Amino acid sequence: ATEDYSLARRLFLYVRANSENPYMRDFIEFALSFKGQEVVAQTGFVDMTIRFFPSNPELKSVLRDPNVRKQYANLIQEGKRLSTNFRFHPADARLDNRGVKDLERLVEFLKNNLDKKIVLVGFTDSAGDYEFNQKLALERAKSVGKELSARGLVVAEVIGVGQERNIASNETESGRAKNRRVEVWIY
């Protein structure tokens, strides 16, 4: 799930290091597995299974926005966005904990779509200097690309859009957290 929607909230599963319950780690592994995510979907929650993101007519308006980089505008016209985003802490290009797990799911999905070109698009919130954010957005996309390359996949292009295409308000921490992302597109 992209976590772009307003009511998105991550659920955290914690296990104490000295836990004596032998089933906890197995339960967490199951919850994060493909079969566990099927159960999540069957109960009406948004699962983390990667799929093609439905086309959003609102994105067409981006094509007329002079602030959006031409590369991203072209991607919107030709590519398909996947239903996963990678999130980052402020001013950081390292993947968060969920990002590491999402990489595994993404690699499995992309291995079934080897005929497609992978494009990674990095974004930032609007906190800080504009030029710094442009560079940080590109570094975030490169960071994900490096991880995918290490797992045997070829990334065709990385793009840094910076703070140009926010999906949430930068007035709140939760909004800024949603804006610090890398989108995955294929075409």
TAJO-V750085 format. One record per pair of residues at least 6 apart in sequence whose ideal C-beta (glycine too) atoms are under 6 Angstrom apart, sorted by the first residue. I is the first residue (numbers start at 0). J is the second residue. Records with the same first field share a line. If there is no record, write none. Layout:
I: J, J
This chain:
0: 45, 47
1: 82, 84
3: 166
12: 27
14: 23
29: 35
36: 46, 47, 48
39: 46
40: 46
49: 81, 82, 83, 104, 105, 108
50: 82
51: 79
52: 80, 82
58: 75
61: 67
62: 72
66: 163
67: 163
68: 160
70: 158
71: 158, 160
74: 118, 184
77: 186
78: 184, 186
79: 185
80: 184
81: 183
83: 101
84: 180, 182
85: 94, 98, 143, 181
86: 95, 180
87: 139, 179
92: 138, 139, 142
102: 146
106: 150
109: 152
115: 185
116: 155, 186
117: 154, 155, 185
118: 155, 156, 184
119: 140, 143, 144, 157, 181
120: 158, 160, 182
121: 136, 137, 139, 140, 159, 181
122: 136, 160, 178, 180
123: 132, 135, 136, 161, 162, 179
124: 169, 175, 178, 179
125: 162, 169
132: 161, 162
133: 159, 161
136: 159, 160, 161
137: 159
139: 181
140: 157, 159, 181
141: 157
143: 181
144: 154, 157
147: 154
165: 178
166: 177
167: 174, 177, 178
168: 174
169: 175
